[in-house]
Amino acid sequence: TRVDASELVARAADPLAVTFDLADVELVCDVQEGSGFEGDLAWTAEALENILKNCLEHTPAGGRVRVRAGEDALAFRLRVEDTGAGIAPDDLPHVFERFWRGGERGAGSEVDPGGVGIGLALAKSLVTAQGGSIRASNAPNGGARFDIVFFKATV
């Protein structure tokens, strides 16, 4: 089924709007008009929502979480970046492992002081079950970066 990028981002971000406001973290969504991919809307929205929750948890008040979604000739790409402390190099290989909580590097949010360590693992499972890939890294200007890619079928 074709997943519309605007609908996907809204489905993941809208339920978190009040939580972002309470934490004084700006949520910015940049979606390429008409973009999308073949996949499952519910699964991908749940994966994105889990990533957004993780970013919120590690972004201090006054910070920002940005979602970018769009497609090119090869793939649909979804990128989430935050202005938190980023991911410690020792933690990067483990961020998608179940129950991995990592070091206490991030400032954390007053609204959500911490999770149990399954959100990113679930996000990875939901994305890879559809043939997509997910990667965590640190953004060049600081903060965490999550990239989800669904490659288009080639004939």
C-alpha positions in Angstrom: 0.0 0.0 0.0 1.3 3.5 -0.8 2.1 5.4 2.3 1.8 9.2 2.0 4.6 11.0 3.8 2.4 13.8 5.1 -0.1 11.4 6.6 2.8 9.3 8.1 4.5 12.3 9.8 1.2 13.7 11.0 0.1 10.3 12.4 3.4 10.0 14.4 3.9 13.7 15.4 0.3 14.9 16.2 -0.2 12.7 19.3 3.1 14.1 20.7 2.4 17.8 20.1 1.3 18.5 23.7 4.2 16.6 25.2 6.6 18.5 23.0 5.0 21.8 24.1 5.1 20.9 27.8 8.8 20.0 27.4 9.5 23.3 25.6 11.0 21.4 22.7 10.1 22.6 19.2 8.9 19.9 16.7 9.6 20.9 13.1 8.3 18.7 10.2 9.5 19.2 6.6 7.7 16.9 4.2 8.2 16.8 0.5 4.8 17.3 -1.2 3.4 14.1 -2.7 6.2 11.9 -1.5 5.7 8.4 -0.1 6.6 4.8 -0.4 5.1 1.3 -0.6 4.8 0.0 3.0 2.6 -0.1 6.1 1.4 3.3 7.5 0.7 2.0 11.0 4.0 0.2 11.5 6.0 3.1 10.1 4.1 5.7 12.1 4.8 3.7 15.2 8.5 3.5 14.4 8.6 7.2 13.8 6.7 8.0 17.0 9.2 5.9 19.0 12.1 7.8 17.5 10.4 11.1 18.2 9.8 10.1 21.8 13.5 9.1 22.2 14.6 12.4 20.7 12.3 14.3 23.0 13.7 12.4 26.0 17.2 13.5 25.1 16.6 17.1 24.0 16.7 19.8 26.7 14.1 22.6 27.0 14.5 25.2 24.3 15.8 22.5 21.9 14.4 21.3 18.6 13.5 18.0 16.9 13.3 18.1 13.1 11.7 15.5 10.9 12.4 15.5 7.1 10.6 13.2 4.7 10.9 12.9 1.0 11.8 10.7 -1.9 14.2 10.7 -4.9 14.6 8.3 -7.8 16.0 5.6 -5.6 14.3 5.7 -2.2 12.0 7.3 0.3 14.0 8.9 3.1 13.0 9.9 6.6 15.5 11.8 8.8 15.0 12.8 12.4 17.5 15.0 14.1 17.5 16.6 17.6 19.5 19.3 19.3 20.4 17.1 22.3 23.8 15.9 23.4 24.0 13.2 20.8 24.8 9.6 21.2 27.9 8.5 23.0 30.3 6.6 20.6 30.2 3.6 22.9 26.4 3.6 22.8 26.0 3.9 19.0 26.4 0.2 18.2 23.7 -0.7 20.8 20.9 1.9 20.4 18.6 -0.5 18.6 19.1 -3.4 21.2 16.2 -4.2 23.4 16.4 -2.7 26.9 19.6 -0.8 26.1 19.4 2.5 27.9 22.9 3.9 27.2 24.8 6.3 29.4 23.2 9.3 31.1 24.7 11.7 28.5 21.6 13.5 27.5 19.9 16.3 29.4 16.6 14.5 29.4 13.2 16.1 29.4 11.3 17.1 32.6 8.1 15.7 31.0 9.5 12.2 30.3 12.4 11.4 32.5 13.2 8.0 30.9 11.9 4.9 29.1 12.6 1.3 29.4 14.8 0.8 26.3 12.4 -0.9 23.9 11.3 2.0 21.7 14.2 2.1 19.3 14.4 -1.7 19.1 10.7 -1.8 18.2 11.3 1.0 15.6 14.0 -1.1 14.0 11.9 -4.2 13.9 8.9 -2.3 12.3 11.2 -0.8 9.6 13.2 -3.8 8.7 10.1 -6.0 8.6 9.1 -3.9 5.6 12.4 -4.2 3.9 13.6 -0.8 5.1 16.8 0.2 6.9 17.3 2.4 10.0 20.6 3.9 11.2 21.6 6.1 14.1 24.4 8.5 14.1 25.4 11.9 15.4 24.5 15.0 13.4 27.6 17.1 12.3 26.4 20.1 14.4 25.6 17.9 17.5 22.5 16.0 18.5 21.3 12.6 17.4 20.3 11.6 13.9 18.1 8.8 12.8 17.8 7.8 9.1 15.1 5.5 7.8 15.3 4.4 4.1 12.9 2.4 2.0 14.5 1.7 -1.4 12.2 1.6 -4.4 11.8 -1.7 -6.2 13.9 -1.9 -9.4 13.0 -4.0 -12.4 
